[in-house]
């Protein structure tokens, strides 16, 4: 009944991180981040919708196959989808699945930058606490940007 997802899944050794490349977005779960997995999914799907990476009416992966791909409990995916629905980002059509809402418009560039600024600030503060100097931090950011750009280019 549910199609098997055939998206590249990457499990990073000793990092407790799982990355799943979907057609229009990249989901990355960090089990050691301290942030609940369902909220990580909510943020990433919301940001993909805000950036226009997901288009209105586009289906989200089914709960069961996505849970299997990310190696998490189905209830985790269901909780994320329920949260997204309560925020008005997606809608559930019984028997058909979850879809990005038609009236969900992408955020403007300044709003997207403001959202990103919060995440960057958190990373900078964390780097400061870990005593990572500016050059090492910027090198790490560049390395991660390069890595994700390669992952996006490799998508099926």
ChimeraX commands (.cxc) that place a marker at each C-alpha (Angstrom):
marker #1 position 0.00,0.00,0.00 radius 0.5
marker #1 position 2.84,2.41,0.83 radius 0.5
marker #1 position 5.60,2.85,-1.72 radius 0.5
marker #1 position 9.13,2.26,-0.56 radius 0.5
marker #1 position 11.19,5.40,-0.55 radius 0.5
marker #1 position 14.38,5.02,-2.51 radius 0.5
marker #1 position 16.18,8.09,-1.31 radius 0.5
marker #1 position 19.84,8.09,-0.36 radius 0.5
marker #1 position 20.24,7.65,3.39 radius 0.5
marker #1 position 23.48,8.55,5.07 radius 0.5
marker #1 position 24.32,7.51,8.60 radius 0.5
marker #1 position 27.37,9.29,9.95 radius 0.5
marker #1 position 29.54,7.02,12.13 radius 0.5
marker #1 position 30.06,8.28,15.67 radius 0.5
marker #1 position 27.96,11.38,14.91 radius 0.5
marker #1 position 24.49,10.04,15.69 radius 0.5
marker #1 position 23.21,11.81,12.60 radius 0.5
marker #1 position 21.00,10.52,9.78 radius 0.5
marker #1 position 20.57,12.37,6.48 radius 0.5
marker #1 position 17.87,11.53,3.94 radius 0.5
marker #1 position 17.83,13.12,0.48 radius 0.5
marker #1 position 14.27,13.60,-0.73 radius 0.5
marker #1 position 13.46,14.93,-4.21 radius 0.5
marker #1 position 12.96,18.54,-3.06 radius 0.5
marker #1 position 14.63,18.72,0.32 radius 0.5
marker #1 position 17.32,17.25,2.48 radius 0.5
marker #1 position 16.32,16.02,5.94 radius 0.5
marker #1 position 19.00,15.67,8.58 radius 0.5
marker #1 position 18.31,14.28,12.02 radius 0.5
marker #1 position 20.84,14.69,14.82 radius 0.5
marker #1 position 19.97,12.35,17.67 radius 0.5
marker #1 position 22.47,14.03,20.01 radius 0.5
marker #1 position 21.41,17.64,19.41 radius 0.5
marker #1 position 19.13,17.81,22.43 radius 0.5
marker #1 position 16.30,18.99,20.18 radius 0.5
marker #1 position 13.43,16.50,19.77 radius 0.5
marker #1 position 13.52,14.68,16.43 radius 0.5
marker #1 position 9.98,15.69,15.53 radius 0.5
marker #1 position 10.86,19.38,16.00 radius 0.5
marker #1 position 13.94,18.97,13.81 radius 0.5
marker #1 position 11.65,17.59,11.10 radius 0.5
marker #1 position 9.08,20.36,11.62 radius 0.5
marker #1 position 11.73,23.06,11.24 radius 0.5
marker #1 position 13.31,21.50,8.16 radius 0.5
marker #1 position 10.00,20.93,6.36 radius 0.5
marker #1 position 8.78,24.41,7.32 radius 0.5
marker #1 position 12.00,25.96,6.00 radius 0.5
marker #1 position 11.77,23.93,2.78 radius 0.5
marker #1 position 8.22,25.24,2.33 radius 0.5
marker #1 position 9.28,28.80,3.17 radius 0.5
marker #1 position 12.12,28.77,0.67 radius 0.5
marker #1 position 9.93,27.42,-2.11 radius 0.5
marker #1 position 11.80,24.10,-2.11 radius 0.5
marker #1 position 8.42,22.43,-1.59 radius 0.5
marker #1 position 5.60,23.64,-3.77 radius 0.5
marker #1 position 1.96,24.08,-2.73 radius 0.5
marker #1 position -0.03,20.88,-3.23 radius 0.5
marker #1 position 3.12,18.77,-3.27 radius 0.5
marker #1 position 2.83,15.55,-1.25 radius 0.5
marker #1 position 5.07,14.85,1.70 radius 0.5
marker #1 position 6.49,11.36,2.09 radius 0.5
marker #1 position 4.20,8.89,3.80 radius 0.5
marker #1 position 4.64,8.44,7.55 radius 0.5
marker #1 position 5.65,4.78,7.46 radius 0.5
marker #1 position 8.21,4.92,4.63 radius 0.5
marker #1 position 9.79,8.14,5.93 radius 0.5
marker #1 position 10.06,6.67,9.43 radius 0.5
marker #1 position 11.79,3.61,7.99 radius 0.5
marker #1 position 14.20,5.75,5.94 radius 0.5
marker #1 position 15.11,7.96,8.89 radius 0.5
marker #1 position 15.14,5.02,11.30 radius 0.5
marker #1 position 12.71,6.63,13.72 radius 0.5
marker #1 position 9.38,5.59,15.19 radius 0.5
marker #1 position 6.32,6.25,13.01 radius 0.5
marker #1 position 4.79,8.24,15.88 radius 0.5
marker #1 position 7.69,10.71,15.57 radius 0.5
marker #1 position 6.84,11.44,11.93 radius 0.5
marker #1 position 3.12,11.56,12.76 radius 0.5
marker #1 position 3.81,14.06,15.57 radius 0.5
marker #1 position 5.86,16.25,13.21 radius 0.5
marker #1 position 3.10,16.17,10.58 radius 0.5
marker #1 position 0.47,16.97,13.24 radius 0.5
marker #1 position 2.54,19.96,14.38 radius 0.5
marker #1 position 2.97,21.17,10.79 radius 0.5
marker #1 position -0.77,20.83,10.26 radius 0.5
marker #1 position -1.52,22.84,13.42 radius 0.5
marker #1 position 0.86,25.56,12.14 radius 0.5
marker #1 position -1.05,25.65,8.84 radius 0.5
marker #1 position 1.90,24.48,6.75 radius 0.5
marker #1 position 0.41,21.19,5.56 radius 0.5
marker #1 position -2.99,19.57,5.25 radius 0.5
marker #1 position -3.93,15.93,5.59 radius 0.5
marker #1 position -6.32,14.42,3.10 radius 0.5
marker #1 position -7.67,11.14,4.49 radius 0.5
marker #1 position -6.62,8.18,2.36 radius 0.5
marker #1 position -4.28,10.31,0.25 radius 0.5
marker #1 position -1.63,11.70,2.60 radius 0.5
marker #1 position -0.16,15.00,3.69 radius 0.5
marker #1 position 0.33,17.89,1.29 radius 0.5
marker #1 position 1.83,21.35,1.48 radius 0.5
marker #1 position -1.10,23.75,1.82 radius 0.5
marker #1 position -2.08,25.65,-1.30 radius 0.5
marker #1 position -2.30,28.96,0.54 radius 0.5
marker #1 position 1.12,28.60,2.17 radius 0.5
marker #1 position 3.22,31.29,0.57 radius 0.5
marker #1 position 7.01,31.27,0.79 radius 0.5
marker #1 position 8.60,33.72,3.19 radius 0.5
marker #1 position 10.21,36.79,1.73 radius 0.5
marker #1 position 14.00,36.93,1.54 radius 0.5
marker #1 position 14.32,39.17,4.65 radius 0.5
marker #1 position 12.16,36.77,6.69 radius 0.5
marker #1 position 14.23,33.79,5.53 radius 0.5
marker #1 position 17.42,35.65,6.47 radius 0.5
marker #1 position 16.01,36.46,9.90 radius 0.5
marker #1 position 15.20,32.77,10.48 radius 0.5
marker #1 position 18.70,31.81,9.39 radius 0.5
marker #1 position 20.27,34.50,11.55 radius 0.5
marker #1 position 18.87,32.83,14.67 radius 0.5
marker #1 position 20.46,29.51,13.70 radius 0.5
marker #1 position 23.78,31.17,12.82 radius 0.5
marker #1 position 23.82,33.00,16.15 radius 0.5
marker #1 position 23.30,29.71,17.99 radius 0.5
marker #1 position 26.18,28.12,16.06 radius 0.5
marker #1 position 28.47,31.08,16.81 radius 0.5
marker #1 position 27.68,30.94,20.53 radius 0.5
marker #1 position 28.26,27.18,20.57 radius 0.5
marker #1 position 31.60,27.63,18.77 radius 0.5
marker #1 position 32.58,30.26,21.33 radius 0.5
marker #1 position 31.76,27.94,24.24 radius 0.5
marker #1 position 33.73,25.14,22.60 radius 0.5
marker #1 position 36.64,27.55,22.08 radius 0.5
marker #1 position 36.64,27.12,18.32 radius 0.5
marker #1 position 38.46,30.06,16.76 radius 0.5
marker #1 position 37.07,32.14,13.89 radius 0.5
marker #1 position 39.17,30.54,11.13 radius 0.5
marker #1 position 38.33,26.98,12.22 radius 0.5
marker #1 position 34.64,27.87,12.52 radius 0.5
marker #1 position 34.50,29.47,9.07 radius 0.5
marker #1 position 36.43,26.52,7.58 radius 0.5
marker #1 position 33.91,24.13,9.12 radius 0.5
marker #1 position 30.98,26.15,7.75 radius 0.5
marker #1 position 32.53,26.13,4.28 radius 0.5
marker #1 position 33.17,22.38,4.51 radius 0.5
marker #1 position 29.53,21.71,5.48 radius 0.5
marker #1 position 28.20,23.99,2.72 radius 0.5
marker #1 position 30.37,22.14,0.18 radius 0.5
marker #1 position 29.18,18.78,1.53 radius 0.5
marker #1 position 25.47,19.65,1.25 radius 0.5
marker #1 position 25.92,21.21,-2.19 radius 0.5
marker #1 position 27.48,17.93,-3.35 radius 0.5
marker #1 position 24.61,15.94,-1.79 radius 0.5
marker #1 position 22.04,18.08,-3.60 radius 0.5
marker #1 position 23.84,17.62,-6.94 radius 0.5
marker #1 position 23.91,13.84,-6.39 radius 0.5
marker #1 position 20.14,13.58,-5.86 radius 0.5
marker #1 position 18.44,11.05,-8.12 radius 0.5
marker link #1:1,2 radius 0.2
marker link #1:2,3 radius 0.2
marker link #1:3,4 radius 0.2
marker link #1:4,5 radius 0.2
marker link #1:5,6 radius 0.2
marker link #1:6,7 radius 0.2
marker link #1:7,8 radius 0.2
marker link #1:8,9 radius 0.2
marker link #1:9,10 radius 0.2
marker link #1:10,11 radius 0.2
marker link #1:11,12 radius 0.2
marker link #1:12,13 radius 0.2
marker link #1:13,14 radius 0.2
marker link #1:14,15 radius 0.2
marker link #1:15,16 radius 0.2
marker link #1:16,17 radius 0.2
marker link #1:17,18 radius 0.2
marker link #1:18,19 radius 0.2
marker link #1:19,20 radius 0.2
marker link #1:20,21 radius 0.2
marker link #1:21,22 radius 0.2
marker link #1:22,23 radius 0.2
marker link #1:23,24 radius 0.2
marker link #1:24,25 radius 0.2
marker link #1:25,26 radius 0.2
marker link #1:26,27 radius 0.2
marker link #1:27,28 radius 0.2
marker link #1:28,29 radius 0.2
marker link #1:29,30 radius 0.2
marker link #1:30,31 radius 0.2
marker link #1:31,32 radius 0.2
marker link #1:32,33 radius 0.2
marker link #1:33,34 radius 0.2
marker link #1:34,35 radius 0.2
marker link #1:35,36 radius 0.2
marker link #1:36,37 radius 0.2
marker link #1:37,38 radius 0.2
marker link #1:38,39 radius 0.2
marker link #1:39,40 radius 0.2
marker link #1:40,41 radius 0.2
marker link #1:41,42 radius 0.2
marker link #1:42,43 radius 0.2
marker link #1:43,44 radius 0.2
marker link #1:44,45 radius 0.2
marker link #1:45,46 radius 0.2
marker link #1:46,47 radius 0.2
marker link #1:47,48 radius 0.2
marker link #1:48,49 radius 0.2
marker link #1:49,50 radius 0.2
marker link #1:50,51 radius 0.2
marker link #1:51,52 radius 0.2
marker link #1:52,53 radius 0.2
marker link #1:53,54 radius 0.2
marker link #1:54,55 radius 0.2
marker link #1:55,56 radius 0.2
marker link #1:56,57 radius 0.2
marker link #1:57,58 radius 0.2
marker link #1:58,59 radius 0.2
marker link #1:59,60 radius 0.2
marker link #1:60,61 radius 0.2
marker link #1:61,62 radius 0.2
marker link #1:62,63 radius 0.2
marker link #1:63,64 radius 0.2
marker link #1:64,65 radius 0.2
marker link #1:65,66 radius 0.2
marker link #1:66,67 radius 0.2
marker link #1:67,68 radius 0.2
marker link #1:68,69 radius 0.2
marker link #1:69,70 radius 0.2
marker link #1:70,71 radius 0.2
marker link #1:71,72 radius 0.2
marker link #1:72,73 radius 0.2
marker link #1:73,74 radius 0.2
marker link #1:74,75 radius 0.2
marker link #1:75,76 radius 0.2
marker link #1:76,77 radius 0.2
marker link #1:77,78 radius 0.2
marker link #1:78,79 radius 0.2
marker link #1:79,80 radius 0.2
marker link #1:80,81 radius 0.2
marker link #1:81,82 radius 0.2
marker link #1:82,83 radius 0.2
marker link #1:83,84 radius 0.2
marker link #1:84,85 radius 0.2
marker link #1:85,86 radius 0.2
marker link #1:86,87 radius 0.2
marker link #1:87,88 radius 0.2
marker link #1:88,89 radius 0.2
marker link #1:89,90 radius 0.2
marker link #1:90,91 radius 0.2
marker link #1:91,92 radius 0.2
marker link #1:92,93 radius 0.2
marker link #1:93,94 radius 0.2
marker link #1:94,95 radius 0.2
marker link #1:95,96 radius 0.2
marker link #1:96,97 radius 0.2
marker link #1:97,98 radius 0.2
marker link #1:98,99 radius 0.2
marker link #1:99,100 radius 0.2
marker link #1:100,101 radius 0.2
marker link #1:101,102 radius 0.2
marker link #1:102,103 radius 0.2
marker link #1:103,104 radius 0.2
marker link #1:104,105 radius 0.2
marker link #1:105,106 radius 0.2
marker link #1:106,107 radius 0.2
marker link #1:107,108 radius 0.2
marker link #1:108,109 radius 0.2
marker link #1:109,110 radius 0.2
marker link #1:110,111 radius 0.2
marker link #1:111,112 radius 0.2
marker link #1:112,113 radius 0.2
marker link #1:113,114 radius 0.2
marker link #1:114,115 radius 0.2
marker link #1:115,116 radius 0.2
marker link #1:116,117 radius 0.2
marker link #1:117,118 radius 0.2
marker link #1:118,119 radius 0.2
marker link #1:119,120 radius 0.2
marker link #1:120,121 radius 0.2
marker link #1:121,122 radius 0.2
marker link #1:122,123 radius 0.2
marker link #1:123,124 radius 0.2
marker link #1:124,125 radius 0.2
marker link #1:125,126 radius 0.2
marker link #1:126,127 radius 0.2
marker link #1:127,128 radius 0.2
marker link #1:128,129 radius 0.2
marker link #1:129,130 radius 0.2
marker link #1:130,131 radius 0.2
marker link #1:131,132 radius 0.2
marker link #1:132,133 radius 0.2
marker link #1:133,134 radius 0.2
marker link #1:134,135 radius 0.2
marker link #1:135,136 radius 0.2
marker link #1:136,137 radius 0.2
marker link #1:137,138 radius 0.2
marker link #1:138,139 radius 0.2
marker link #1:139,140 radius 0.2
marker link #1:140,141 radius 0.2
marker link #1:141,142 radius 0.2
marker link #1:142,143 radius 0.2
marker link #1:143,144 radius 0.2
marker link #1:144,145 radius 0.2
marker link #1:145,146 radius 0.2
marker link #1:146,147 radius 0.2
marker link #1:147,148 radius 0.2
marker link #1:148,149 radius 0.2
marker link #1:149,150 radius 0.2
marker link #1:150,151 radius 0.2
marker link #1:151,152 radius 0.2
marker link #1:152,153 radius 0.2
marker link #1:153,154 radius 0.2
marker link #1:154,155 radius 0.2
marker link #1:155,156 radius 0.2
view
